[in-house]
């Protein structure tokens, strides 16, 4: 069975140095864990999170990647999907950049910028994202005088990567399809219940 490894999967950085036995074990582990996570439903979006997710909002995610990210429930579902694909560092980096751009104190920017760079971009990054060398070099140079826009190029690259690669797979995923089906059934039951409640009483039900 062929195993797909996302381009940003951390194991790939040192993959050539692994023995065949070790590599096969890693592949089997990823397949098992990834398959388990992918089979998990997102029922908590329907039952426990407030306000509860509606079918209309869920279907709206298909319209654009932006609408998915701007939906609180959509962002939660997309994060869960990326965890199942071992590429959650992409959305984590994107959100870290959004938080960084909202920093009001200029004095805090250097330390926050350094922390983001070391976690997601640097050569020893624990959650390294997949960006080209030119973008990496430009971002590193920007850190010499950090501004609100110093991560813009890197953030844009990751946004496009998620939009073109991860987002279509999310819409095709079993988890998303199951969520749509679950909400469709729930919506149909609610409509039927409302229709029955609005139906005029039968003659035998009327008081004499």
Phi, psi and omega in degrees: 000131179283137179249127179269127176250120175304148183299335182264007181297123188303329183300334186293339182297326182240027189293328182289341182269000181272146174288161180299321180296315180295320180296318179296321177297317180297320179296316180295319179298315180297318181296318181292309182293315180298320179295321178298312181296321182295331181280345181291138179275175181246040185297337179298334177293331181270330191255318194249335183274140182246138349291157184289149180289139176253161177298320181300317180292319180298317179290333179297334180298336180288340186291321179194157177295324180299318180293329176295313183290330181277355175268128180301315178291322180296318179297319178299314181294320181292321176301314180299321178295316180294327175299319180293339179258005180058037178226032182292346178297334180295309180288329178296319178293316179302314181290327176296322177294320178298318179294320180297317181294339179270003180295123184271333181266117179296333181292335181273346186298314182304314182291322179292320179296318179297319180296317179295317181298314183292329181278326189241339189238320184303163183297335179253021183299134180284337180227056187299131176266162186266093176233159181285165184297322181298314179296321179298315181294318180296317179296318179298319178294324180297333183289347178293327175222079188298133173232176181296340184256010188292340178256007187302315182294315180294319180296319179297318179300317181288324177299313180295320178300314180292319182295319185273335188245300185287317184301313178298323179292325176298315181294333179269354187290154177298320181300316181291317180298319178296322179295316178298316180297317180298316181288328177296314178297316180297319180293321180295319179296320180295320178294318179296318180296320179292321180294320179295319180294329182273352183289136178295146182294149177287163183300320183290344180273345183285142179294143182267000000 
